[in-house]
Amino acid sequence: MTRNSTTTHSSSLLHNSDNTTYTYNEMQVKIITVFDERIALVEDENGEVFEVSKDALR
């Protein structure tokens, strides 16, 4: 049995079901997903989705 490389990659993807808001560049954002525990995919108050460093969230 061989392991599929996409399965290995997707295991590093962490889903965040937490509804906590954070501040990024003086705007409120919600974390949608965290990649490799360093990069967060976030959504701002206007519904715009973008990537930020997780360390930049307050």
N, C-alpha and C positions, 0 to 999 in steps of 0.2 A: 504494500500500500504506500503510495507516494503522497506527500503533503503538498497541497496547492499553495503557491507563493501568495496569492491574493488572500487566502485564509490567514496566513501569517501576518500580512500587512494589516488586515482588518482587526486583528487582535490588539493592535496598538491604538485603535480608535476607542475612546472612552465616551460614553453618552452620559450627559448630565441631565437628570430629571429635576434638578433643583430649580426653583422659581426665584431665587435670590437675584436682586439687581446689583450691579456694580457700577462704578464711575470710571469712565475712560474719556480723557480729554474734555472734562467738564460736562459730559452727557451720560445719562443713565443707559446702561446696556444690560441685556440678559445673555448668559452663556447658553448657546445651543449645543455645542459639542467641543470637546477638548481633544486635540491630537498630540500624541506623545507627551502628554502632561506639560507641554510648554506653549503650544499655540492654541488659542481659543477662537472658535467661530462664534461671533456674537451678533445680536440684533439690537439696533438702537430704537429709540422711541418712534421714529418715522418708518420702521419696518425694514431699514437698510441692513443687509447682512454683510459682514466683513471679518477678516482675520486680524487678530492682535496677539501680542505676546501676553501670555497669562500673567506674567509678572507686572504688566502695566495696568492691570485692573485693581481698583481700590474699592 
